[in-house]
Structure formats: C-alpha cells, structure tokens
C-alpha cells in the first residue's frame, strides 16, 4: 500500500523515503508501528513525538500541537512564558517574516488536518510531519521569561532523552 501511494502521489520515479533521515526521537517512537504496516497510527504517533519535543524545547505544557507551534513560530518577540522558535536571525526582512509565518501555518495544517490522515494518505502525511519535525528541531529557541532579555537556546542544547 505504501509503495502504491508513492507512485500515485509522486509518479514512478519517486524518491525513496528513508527512515534513516528521520530524527531518532521520531523514528524510535514509530518504527514498530510503521514496520508492521500501521501507517496511520505511525503518522499520529510521529506527530505526538514532535509535539512532545516542542513542548520540552519551549518549556510549555499549557499549549500543544497547532496552537503551540503556531505561537512559537510567531515573529513577535518572546515575552514571559512565550518563547519563540527562530529559523534564522531576525534581520527585519520579508524573508524572515515569510519563513516564520509559513512555518506557523504549516504547523497548524499538520496538526489540524494531516495528523489524522486517511489510510491511503499516510506516506504524504508522514513526509509533512518529517518536515515539521526538522524545522522545529533545527530552530533556535528565544526565551523571554528571564526578564533580562532573550536567551537563545540552540537545538543541540536539547537532550534527546529530555522527556
């Protein structure tokens, strides 16, 4: 079924989807489900793993999924209890604004529609969840909670076993 979906969505010359390119905390949480053909469940679990890591990275458990990442990718400066994820330095450009607005919209889409895919759309949903995972993981976190300005936390500062 997964191979057929790739052919239908991307054509016969479709790129190979390699689990080795997934971050270990995503693949590790879904490998058994995916390998046993439970694709829909694997996509849902991958989305939950991305959410859990985002909550840990941002230090927020009061929000989750669409709202958490939508707010985290906001171009507004961080404030007490509202850290932000940054995909690059804020140089005031339209590119900076567009990248963050796009990431926020994409995150809302992943959690609003893609997280609960139909059984025939699991591969497509998987690749979108993977992209969101990569953005969230590689973004720097700006934390305005300390009252002494922003504190940048790189993705590498977050331990894989922080949960």
C-alpha positions, 0 to 999 in steps of 0.5 A: 500500500505504501509503495502504491501511494508513492507512485500515485502521489509522486509518479514512478520515479519517486524518491525513496523515503528513508527512515534513516533521515528521520530524527531518532526521537521520531523514528524510535517512537514509530518504527514498530508501528510503521514496520508492521504496516500501521501507517496511520497510527505511525503518522499520529504517533510521529506527530505526538513525538514532535509535539512532545519535543516542542513542548520540552524545547519551549518549556510549555505544557499549557499549549500543544500541537497547532496552537503551540507551534503556531505561537512559537513560530510567531515573529513577535518577540518572546515575552514571559512564558512565550518563547519563540522558535527562530529559523534564522536571525531576525534581520527585519526582512520579508524573508524572515517574516515569510519563513516564520509565518509559513512555518506557523501555518504549516504547523497548524495544517499538520496538526489540524488536518494531516495528523489524522490522515486517511489510510491511503494518505499516510506516506504524504502525511508522514513526509509533512510531519518529517518536515515539521519535525526538522524545522522545529528541531533545527530552530533556535529557541528565544526565551523571554521569561528571564526578564533580562532579555532573550536567551537563545537556546540552540537545538543541540542544547536539547537532550534527546532523552529530555522527556 
